């Protein structure tokens, strides 16, 4: 059902896809037998967005911002747990504009190194994403650089929504899509694309339940920011725009997964498929592997494996 009051529509996302297509990869969706993971005989679709430029889906939103907004001579500035910063740095490098990226001290070295490899000015400080965001806002006010928000930005939501467009085309039989949630840019964009045509299920770390707590309160509220996926799925609170979309188009039963669930999902993806997912990238699959999300008879699942920026490849269950 269409909701004209929502900030992003299918038409917006389709138009955005045409703009950013030359700059992003159409990442593969592979179909595997769920029995390979001990999950029964049903087919399972995995969208491997960790193969996107900069190692995560974030490149989509980054390019959308740089292509649909006017970029000043001062360039762009972003706060990030790591993946958004890497994406903005990569997009800025490709577009030939300066970039300054603020990350908290919990950002993984793999993500910091990736940001540096794209030539951005990086500032590491503060304990959490919210600290990096506050510092970036000060710098933006001083320099006039364009702020590229990780999730609370219409262009970001439009860009991330193009993942949903590809899943619909490449996994036409999937009835349900499992999506990891941090600030909500990804699930907001994906849910805006499907607009109720498919069931969209939010998956969050139990120690960073931003959407879960927002649904309980009826509005975005501060949530805990812990767990092994804190560098990508712990922004303190869900974005206002993403929450509006989620309220209309996301299943209200948010699935919470623990750190051990995520570790096991990482290990299984590596063992079975040789896919190296970071904790946030494996969170959605953790919901299925752990049994915290149990498909109904006949329900076909698509799982978004959304990031791979990690140096850990010797996973253990």
C-alpha positions as CSV (number, residue, x, y, z in Angstrom):
1,X,0.0,0.0,0.0
2,X,1.3,3.5,-0.9
3,X,1.9,6.0,1.9
4,X,2.3,9.4,0.2
5,X,3.4,11.0,3.5
6,X,6.5,8.8,3.7
7,X,9.9,10.5,2.7
8,X,10.9,7.9,0.1
9,X,8.9,6.1,-2.6
10,X,9.5,3.3,-5.1
11,X,9.6,6.0,-7.9
12,X,12.3,7.9,-6.0
13,X,14.4,4.7,-5.7
14,X,13.9,3.7,-9.3
15,X,15.0,7.1,-10.5
16,X,18.0,7.0,-8.1
17,X,19.1,3.6,-9.4
18,X,19.4,5.0,-12.9
19,X,21.6,7.8,-11.6
20,X,24.0,5.7,-9.6
21,X,24.1,2.6,-11.8
22,X,27.4,3.6,-13.5
23,X,29.1,4.0,-10.1
24,X,27.9,0.9,-8.2
25,X,28.1,-2.8,-8.6
26,X,25.0,-5.0,-9.1
27,X,26.0,-7.4,-6.4
28,X,25.0,-11.1,-6.8
29,X,22.1,-12.9,-5.2
30,X,22.9,-16.6,-4.9
31,X,20.4,-19.3,-4.1
32,X,21.6,-22.1,-1.8
33,X,20.0,-25.1,-0.1
34,X,19.2,-24.2,3.5
35,X,20.2,-27.8,4.3
36,X,23.8,-26.7,3.8
37,X,23.4,-24.8,7.1
38,X,21.2,-27.4,8.8
39,X,18.1,-25.4,8.2
40,X,15.9,-27.8,6.2
41,X,15.6,-28.3,2.5
42,X,14.1,-25.0,1.4
43,X,16.0,-22.8,-1.0
44,X,17.5,-19.7,0.5
45,X,18.5,-16.5,-1.3
46,X,21.5,-14.5,-0.1
47,X,22.1,-11.0,-1.4
48,X,25.9,-10.6,-1.2
49,X,26.1,-6.8,-0.7
50,X,29.5,-7.2,1.0
51,X,30.9,-7.4,-2.5
52,X,29.8,-3.8,-3.2
53,X,32.4,-1.0,-3.6
54,X,34.0,-0.1,-0.3
55,X,32.8,-3.4,1.2
56,X,29.2,-2.7,2.1
57,X,25.9,-1.4,0.8
58,X,26.8,2.1,2.0
59,X,28.3,3.0,-1.3
60,X,24.8,3.3,-2.8
61,X,23.8,6.1,-0.4
62,X,27.2,7.8,-0.6
63,X,27.0,8.1,-4.4
64,X,23.4,9.2,-4.3
65,X,24.4,12.1,-2.0
66,X,27.3,13.2,-4.2
67,X,25.3,12.9,-7.4
68,X,22.0,14.4,-6.3
69,X,23.2,17.2,-4.1
70,X,25.5,20.2,-4.8
71,X,29.0,19.5,-3.4
72,X,30.9,22.7,-2.3
73,X,34.6,23.2,-2.9
74,X,35.1,22.2,0.8
75,X,34.0,18.7,-0.2
76,X,32.1,16.3,2.0
77,X,32.1,15.3,5.6
78,X,30.6,12.3,7.3
79,X,30.5,10.5,10.7
80,X,30.5,6.8,10.7
81,X,31.1,3.6,12.6
82,X,33.3,2.7,9.6
83,X,31.3,1.5,6.6
84,X,29.6,4.7,5.8
85,X,32.8,6.6,6.1
86,X,34.6,4.2,3.8
87,X,31.8,4.5,1.3
88,X,31.8,8.3,1.4
89,X,35.6,8.4,1.1
90,X,35.4,6.0,-1.9
91,X,32.7,8.0,-3.6
92,X,34.5,11.3,-3.0
93,X,37.7,9.8,-4.4
94,X,35.9,8.7,-7.5
95,X,34.2,12.1,-7.9
96,X,37.4,14.0,-7.2
97,X,36.3,15.9,-4.1
98,X,37.8,16.2,-0.6
99,X,36.4,14.1,2.2
100,X,36.7,14.2,6.0
101,X,35.6,11.2,7.9
102,X,35.0,11.1,11.7
103,X,34.9,7.7,13.3
104,X,34.6,6.6,17.0
105,X,37.4,4.7,18.8
106,X,35.4,1.4,18.4
107,X,35.8,1.5,14.6
108,X,37.6,-1.6,13.5
109,X,41.2,-1.2,12.1
110,X,40.0,-2.8,8.9
111,X,37.5,0.0,8.3
112,X,40.0,2.7,9.4
113,X,42.5,1.4,6.9
114,X,40.0,1.2,4.2
115,X,39.0,4.9,4.7
116,X,42.6,5.9,4.7
117,X,43.2,4.0,1.4
118,X,40.7,6.2,-0.3
119,X,42.7,9.4,0.6
120,X,40.2,10.9,3.0
121,X,41.1,13.0,6.1
122,X,40.2,10.7,9.0
123,X,39.6,11.8,12.6
124,X,39.3,9.1,15.3
125,X,37.7,10.1,18.6
126,X,34.9,9.5,21.0
127,X,33.5,6.2,22.2
128,X,30.5,5.8,19.9
129,X,29.0,6.9,16.6
130,X,27.1,9.8,18.3
131,X,30.4,11.3,19.5
132,X,31.8,11.2,15.9
133,X,28.6,12.7,14.6
134,X,28.8,15.7,17.0
135,X,32.5,16.3,16.1
136,X,31.7,16.1,12.4
137,X,28.9,18.7,12.7
138,X,31.3,21.1,14.3
139,X,33.8,20.7,11.5
140,X,31.1,21.1,8.8
141,X,30.0,24.3,10.4
142,X,33.6,25.6,10.3
143,X,34.4,24.5,6.8
144,X,31.1,24.6,4.9
145,X,31.6,21.0,3.8
146,X,28.5,19.0,2.7
147,X,27.3,16.7,5.5
148,X,26.5,13.2,4.3
149,X,24.5,11.5,7.0
150,X,24.7,7.7,7.4
151,X,20.9,7.3,7.6
152,X,18.9,10.4,8.4
153,X,19.1,11.8,4.8
154,X,16.6,11.3,2.0
155,X,19.3,10.7,-0.6
156,X,20.9,8.1,1.7
157,X,17.6,6.2,2.0
158,X,17.0,6.4,-1.7
159,X,20.4,4.9,-2.5
160,X,20.1,2.1,0.0
161,X,16.7,1.3,-1.4
162,X,18.3,0.2,-4.6
163,X,19.3,-3.0,-2.8
164,X,15.6,-3.8,-2.5
165,X,15.1,-3.2,-6.2
166,X,17.9,-5.7,-7.0
167,X,16.5,-8.3,-4.6
168,X,13.1,-8.1,-6.2
169,X,14.6,-8.6,-9.6
170,X,17.0,-11.4,-8.7
171,X,15.1,-13.3,-6.1
172,X,11.5,-13.1,-7.4
173,X,10.2,-16.0,-5.4
174,X,11.4,-14.7,-2.0
175,X,8.4,-13.7,0.2
176,X,10.4,-12.4,3.2
177,X,13.6,-10.3,3.4
178,X,15.8,-10.3,6.6
179,X,17.6,-7.0,7.0
180,X,20.1,-5.9,9.8
181,X,19.3,-2.6,11.4
182,X,21.5,0.1,12.9
183,X,20.4,3.7,12.2
184,X,17.8,2.4,9.7
185,X,19.1,3.7,6.4
186,X,19.2,0.2,4.9
187,X,15.9,-1.2,6.2
188,X,14.2,2.2,5.5
189,X,15.3,2.1,1.9
190,X,14.5,-1.6,1.4
191,X,11.1,-1.3,3.1
192,X,10.3,1.8,1.0
193,X,11.0,-0.2,-2.1
194,X,8.9,-3.1,-1.3
195,X,6.2,-0.9,0.3
196,X,4.4,-3.9,1.8
197,X,4.7,-6.2,-1.2
198,X,7.0,-8.5,0.7
199,X,7.5,-9.1,4.4
200,X,10.5,-7.1,5.7
201,X,12.0,-8.4,9.0
202,X,14.3,-6.3,11.1
203,X,17.2,-8.0,12.8
204,X,19.2,-6.2,15.5
205,X,21.9,-7.0,18.1
206,X,20.3,-7.6,21.5
207,X,22.8,-5.0,22.9
208,X,21.9,-2.4,20.3
209,X,18.1,-2.6,19.8
210,X,17.4,0.8,18.2
211,X,14.3,-0.2,16.2
212,X,13.0,-2.6,18.8
213,X,13.0,0.1,21.4
214,X,11.5,2.6,19.0
215,X,8.6,0.4,18.2
216,X,8.1,-0.2,21.9
217,X,8.1,3.5,22.7
218,X,6.2,4.5,19.6
219,X,9.0,6.9,18.5
220,X,12.8,6.9,18.2
221,X,14.5,6.7,21.6
222,X,18.0,6.3,22.8
223,X,19.0,2.6,23.0
224,X,22.1,0.7,24.3
225,X,25.1,0.7,22.0
226,X,27.0,-2.4,22.8
227,X,27.9,-5.8,21.2
228,X,30.4,-7.0,18.7
229,X,28.5,-5.2,15.8
230,X,28.7,-1.9,17.6
231,X,30.9,-0.3,14.9
232,X,28.1,-0.7,12.3
233,X,24.8,-1.4,14.1
234,X,24.8,0.8,17.2
235,X,24.1,4.5,16.5
236,X,22.1,5.1,19.7
237,X,18.7,5.7,18.0
238,X,16.9,4.9,14.8
239,X,16.5,7.7,12.3
240,X,13.2,9.6,12.2
241,X,12.7,9.0,8.5
242,X,13.6,5.4,8.7
243,X,11.3,4.9,11.7
244,X,8.4,6.4,9.7
245,X,9.0,4.0,6.9
246,X,9.5,1.0,9.2
247,X,6.3,1.8,11.1
248,X,4.4,1.5,7.8
249,X,6.3,-1.4,6.1
250,X,8.4,-3.4,8.5
251,X,7.2,-6.3,10.6
252,X,6.8,-5.0,14.1
253,X,8.3,-8.2,15.6
254,X,12.0,-7.2,15.5
255,X,14.4,-10.1,15.9
256,X,17.1,-9.7,18.5
257,X,20.3,-11.7,18.1
258,X,23.2,-12.1,20.6
259,X,26.9,-11.8,20.0
260,X,27.3,-15.6,20.0
261,X,24.5,-15.9,17.4
262,X,26.4,-13.4,15.2
263,X,29.7,-15.2,15.6
264,X,28.1,-18.5,14.6
265,X,26.6,-16.9,11.6
266,X,30.0,-15.5,10.5
267,X,31.6,-18.9,11.0
268,X,28.8,-20.7,9.0
269,X,29.0,-18.3,6.1
270,X,32.8,-18.8,6.0
271,X,32.6,-22.6,6.4
272,X,29.9,-23.2,3.9
273,X,30.4,-20.5,1.3
274,X,33.8,-19.0,2.1
275,X,32.0,-15.6,2.5
276,X,33.7,-13.3,5.0
277,X,31.1,-11.2,6.7
278,X,31.7,-8.7,9.4
279,X,29.5,-8.9,12.5
280,X,27.0,-6.4,11.3
281,X,27.0,-8.1,7.8
282,X,26.2,-11.5,9.4
283,X,23.5,-10.3,11.8
284,X,20.5,-10.9,9.5
285,X,21.7,-14.4,8.8
286,X,22.2,-15.0,12.5
287,X,18.4,-14.6,13.0
288,X,17.8,-17.5,10.7
289,X,20.7,-19.7,11.8
290,X,19.9,-19.3,15.5
291,X,16.2,-20.1,15.1
292,X,15.3,-16.7,16.5
293,X,13.4,-16.3,13.2
294,X,11.5,-19.4,12.1
295,X,10.0,-19.3,8.7
296,X,6.4,-20.4,8.2
297,X,5.6,-23.3,5.9
298,X,6.1,-22.1,2.3
299,X,7.9,-18.9,3.3
300,X,10.9,-18.3,1.2
301,X,13.7,-16.2,2.8
302,X,16.1,-13.7,1.3
303,X,18.9,-12.6,3.6
304,X,20.9,-9.4,3.1
305,X,24.6,-10.0,3.9
306,X,25.4,-6.3,4.0
307,X,29.1,-5.9,4.9
308,X,32.4,-7.5,4.8
309,X,34.9,-5.0,6.3
310,X,36.8,-7.2,8.7
311,X,40.2,-8.7,9.0
312,X,38.9,-11.8,10.9
313,X,38.9,-14.8,8.5
314,X,39.7,-17.6,11.0
315,X,36.2,-17.7,12.4
316,X,35.4,-20.2,15.1
317,X,31.9,-21.2,16.3
